[in-house]
Every structure is written in C-alpha cells, then in structure tokens.
Amino acid sequence: MSEQTTTERVKKPKWLRVKLPTGKKYTELRNLVNKYELNTICTSGSCPNMGECWGEGTATFMILGNICTRSCGFCGVKTGRPETVEWEEPEKVARSIKLMQIKHAVITSVDRDDLKDGGSIIWAETIKAIRRANPKTTLETLIPDFQLIHRNIDRILKVAPEIISHNLETVRRLTREVRIQAKYDRSLAVLKYLKDNGARRTKSGIMLGLGEKEEEVIQSMQDLAAVNVDIITIGQYLQPSKKHLPVKEFITPEQFKKYEEIGLKMGFRHVESGALVRSSYKAHKHVN
C-alpha cells in the first residue's frame, strides 16, 4: 500500500478524478429527478458513478427519511431523532422507479433503532410496491443490521429481493471507531442468517483508506467468504466533511486490483474493487 497521508491541502491522486456525467440517458433522468423531486442517493450523495449507473438503468433510493439514529464516523447522513414514518413512501419510491424506467433498483435506508420493527415493515412494503408497479425491475436491498432481530430480517427475506446486501464497512480493528454503534461480528451474523435462511444472493462492502493494513483487509474478505457472501465491493473512503474521520491513505489502483484477484480466488461470484467503487457500483451485473 501507499503510505501517503492526506490533508486538506494534498490533492487527490489522478485516479480519483471523476469526469462529469454526460449522455442523453443521464440528461433525461436528471431532468426527471428535478421535475418530480425524486429522492435518489445518486444525487443527494453526489455519487461519482451516477452518470455510468444511470446510463445502464441503475439507481439507488433511500427510504425511512434522511436522519439516522447512529453516528458512524464515515457517513455523511445526519444523526438525530428521525421524523415519523411516512407510510406513503413505498408507493412514492415505486412511482419514481417507474418514471425513471429503472431496470435495476438498489434500495437502502438509514438505521431506525427508534422503531420496534427497525423499519422492516416499510422495507417490505416498499419492495412489494416496486414489484407491483415495476414487475420487470430487479432489486437489491442494502439493509441495516436490524440489531440482528430475526423477525425484522425475516420480513426482508419473505419479499425475496434478488440481492440482499449488508456492509461490513471496515476491518475488525477499526469497527469501534468507524461504526460506533455497530458490531463487526453482528454484521457477519446478519449475513450468515440471510444466507442460511434462503437469500438468493448476499453482498457486502468495505472501504479502504482509514488506516487498515493489507492483512486485515484480507482477513475481512476471508470472514465474508466464511459466511458464504456472494459479492463484495471494495472502494476508497472519502471524507464527507471536516467533522468526519480523515482519510489516512489513498489506495493505489494496483492494490485494488490485487484485492480483486485475491477475492476471486477465494470464490466470490463478483468482486468490484477500485477507488471509485461504491456499494451499488455495477449492481445490475450482480444479479446474473
């Protein structure tokens, strides 16, 4: 790995420079999003892959509001007391997907530890609404850990999205610092429970550049392989604001390629590994 440490004054390496999204399909979708005020993570999160994904008919939507009950050190989502559940939300998301003519939708959410069901009822209703309005659209659900409460996870399993994803985010040693209210082994247990109870395909992601060592990354990959995760994504952490954890290292393309090769040898069906890779990157290819 590169030992380069980042500060605000250090420019990002050339492999992190992103071209502005262009193309007819992107322009059409951007106009739709603006006209109907559709809520996509692609736009609100300023995803570097937005143009590429939209051009391929993939988009990511966040449900259950934009205030999280957890305060992870890497995440740009606001922390606090969430608003009341919007029961019309499933139909709104389904309508957005239909308007945008999305072929593959990724659904994610904030953590809702304030709710007895962890938000799992809205999760299930959203999947059902999307299927009614968009029967040809395939689905990936990037779920929280639901505190490993099985009845809440079972609601996701029952509606059977093509892919169920839950991110490990970082290596074991850094979990307490990076994911303050989360637990490394609990996330692995969620992924194992999903696979053991009928999930078609499971997926997880980790981000690099927070001070992890190569052997720790490989160990995390082995831990995910041990619970039969099918797909992993590995990307570069970028600091959302000065209040968040600093980037300690920019990982080189060569190192990302090395992790990809290691992951494929471990038996993962798909390994997306690169500086600009995010959880939903090339998500449509992971269905096949």
Buried (B, 14 or more C-beta within 10 A) or exposed (E): BEEBEBEEEEEBBEBBEBEEBEEEBBEEBBEBBEEEEBBBBBBEBEBBBBBBBBBBBBBBBBBBBBBBBBBBBBBBBEBEEBEEBEEEBBBBBBBBBEBBEBBBBBBBBBBBBEBEBBBBBBBBBBBBBBBEBBEEBBBBBBBBBBBBEEEBBBBBBEBBBBBBBBBBBBBBBBBBBBBEBBBBEBBBBBBBBBBEEEBBBBBBBBBBBBBBEBEBBBBBBEBBBEBBBBBBBBBBBBBBEEEBBBBBBBBBBEBBEBBBEBBEEBEBBBBBBBBBBBBBBBBBEBBE
